[in-house]
Amino acid sequence: MLAKLRAWLLTAPLIVLITAVCGTVSWVLALADRSGRKPHRVAQIWARLLLAVSGVRVRVQGLENISPDGAYVFASNHLSLMDTPLVLANIPVQFRFLAKRSLYKVPFIGSHLNRAGHIPVEREDPRASLRTLAEAARVVRERGVSLLVFPEGSRSRGPLGEFKQGAAYIAIKAGVPLVPLAIRGTARILPAGSLTVRPGEALLRVGRPIPTAGFSPHEHRRLTALLRERVAELLDERAACAPA
């Protein structure tokens, strides 16, 4: 226990320092680069450094299923605050997030999110949420960037939760493939409700893209069901242990 405490006392300041430096660089770059591409590259560097100093060993399977130049809607299960750095560090594609609108009111963070091209979402207002989904689809379609969505809506403490339909709706409206992602191991590395990062191994599996051509926006429920089925297959213990 004491050894773990000492390790954390050494790691925590490094995490804070890395976050502060990369956050400042990203914010400055966002002032000049409204496309968000340079801030995203800084975010990838931040994520890789964060995983490295935290002692997180990552296995990635299925990267051959996607193209670095492609535009997708990535949809993943959600276990931990470490999920976002895990995806950022290992998916070689420019993508943006759906971020809570309240974050845009936070000094420094809000202006950075806006300039970097992330998309504010109002969860409490269904009409505003629908407008957000349409705006997200427009950004993906017109800017040629991808989007990362956690369809469960919040971190899951148990089996795979029910999926909200936003990811499927955005992919259909944008006319881009929907890519299932599966994450394992991050719940042990950074449990929900904890700020203590534990060294360990995480697995990220990238599934085959699901084409959305032929789906109408009214069929987003059917596509959501298919997406959840694909993520569940990727999470299967036997599949996770199989070669990529």
N, C-alpha and C positions, 0 to 999 in steps of 0.2 A: 504493500500500500504506500509506504514512504517513498519507494523507488518511483512509483507511478506519479506521486505528487511532485517529486523533484523534476521528473521529466516534463510534466505539464507546466511547472513554473518556468522552465527554460523555453518551452514551446510557445506559450501564450504571448510573451512579448514579441517573438518573431512574427507570429500571425498578425498582431496589431501593426507592427512596423511594415510588413509586406502590404497589408491592406491600405495603410495610410499612403505609402509611396505610390503604389499602383493606382489607387483611387485618385490621387492628385494628378498624376500623369494622364490618366484617362479623362478626367474633367477638363484639363487644359486642351487635350486633343479634340474633345467634343466641341469646344468653342469654335474650332476651325473646320471640323469635319462633320457636317450634318448628316452624312450617310451612315455614320456610326461604325464604319468598318475598322478604323484605327482604334477607337475605344474597345471594340470587340477583341482585337488582337491583344491589347493590354490585359483585358479580362481573362483571356486564355493563359497568358503568362502568370497572372495572379493565381489562377486556379491550379496551375501546375506546381508553383512554388508552395502554395498552401498544402496541397496533398503531400509534397515531398517533406516539408518540415514537420508535418503531422504524423509521418510514418505510415501513410496509406499506400499500400501496394495495390495496383490496379491491373486487372485482366480485362481485355476488351476482345469481344468476338463479334464478327459480322460486319466490320467496316467495309468489306468489299461490296456490301449491298447498296452503298450510297456513293454518289459522286461529289467531290469537293466543290464542284461548280454548280451543283443542283440546288433547286429550291424545294423545300419539304415542310410539312408540319410534323415535328417530332412529338410523340406522345409517350410518356413514361409513367410507371408507377412511382409513388412518392413515399419514402421512408424517413428521410432525414434532411436537415439543412445542408448536409454534405452532398446531396444529390446534384444540386446545381453546379458546384465546382467540378464534380466528377464528369458531368456531361460537357461542361465548358472545356475542360482540359483534354478531352479525348474525342470529341466529334469535330473533324476538320472542316466545318461548314460555318459560314456566317449566319448566325441566327439571333433573334430578338426574343424578349419575354413579354408575357402579360404581367404587369405589375399593379398592385393595389393603388388606387388613386390617392389614398392617404399619404403614400410615400412621396408623391410629387409635391406635397406641401412642406416636406422636410428640407431645410436649407442645405445647399450643396448637393445632396442626393437627388432632390427633385429636378433641379436644372440639368444634372448629368443624365438622368433617365430620359428626360425629354429630348435633349440634344443628341443622345446616342441612338434614338429611334425606338426605344421601348414603348409599349402601348399601355396606357392607363385603363384599368377596368374598375367599374363600380359594381360590386357584388350585390349590394342591397337593392339596386334599382334594376328590375328585369328589362325595362325598355332601354335604359342606358347600356346594359350589358349586351343587348342585341346590336345596338349601334357600334359597340366596341368590337364585336365579332366581325361585323361588316367592314370596319376600318382595318382590322387586323388582316382580313382577306385582301383588302386593297393594297396594303403595304407589301404583303408577300408577292402578290401578282405584279405590281408595278415596279417594285424595287429589286425583285429577284432574290430576296433574302428568305431565310427559313424562319420558323417560329418554334419555340419549345413550350409545350403545354403539359401540365400535370392534371390529367382528366379527373382524378379522384377529388381534386379541389383542395385537399389538405393532406397532411402526413397521415399515413395509415399505420396503426399499431398492430394490425393483425393480417388476416388474409387480404387479398386484393379487393379493394372497395368498389362500389358502383362508380361508373364513369359518367361525368357530365358530358353533354353533347357538343360543347363548343369546339373541340379540336376537329371533329368530323365536319361540322358546319363550315369552319374556316377553310379546311382543305378542299371541300367541294366548291365553295365560292371562289377560292383562289385558283382552282384548277391544277393543284399540285398533289403529288402522292402523300399519303399519310404513313409515317414510319413508326412502327411500334418499338419502344425501348423497354428493356427490363433491367432493373438495378437490384443487386443483392449485396448484403454486407454492411451497408452504410448505417443501418439502425444500431448496429453494435459499435460502430466507430464514433457516431455522434447521436446518441439516443434523443428522442423527443423530450423536451423539457430540460435538457442538460446543455451546458456550455463547455463541457470537458471532452476534448477529442482524444480518442483512444487509438493507438496504432492498430492496424489490421489490414485485411484484404477485402477489396470490393470488386465486384464483377459487373461489367456493363455489356449487355448483349443488344446488338442492333439487328432488328428483324428485316425481312424483305419488305420493300415499300408496297403499300396497298394502293393501286391505281384508283383515282376518283372519277375518271372519265366514265360517263354513263350514269352516274349518280346525280339526282337532282337535290337541291337544298332540302326538299321535303323528306328525303330519305336518310337524313343524318342519323336518325335513331338506328336504322339498320346498319349503317356503317360504324356507329359507335359500338354496337354489339359485336361486330366482327373485329374491331380494334381490340376490345377487351379480351376477346377470345385469343387473339394473337399474342397479346402481352402475357396472358396466363400461360400460354404454351412456352414462351421464352423463359418464364419464371420456374417452369417445371424442373425439379432437381436433376432428373436424368438428362434433360436437354442442356441444362447449365453445365453439366460435367462432360458433355460430348464435345469432340473437336469442332471448331468453327467451320 
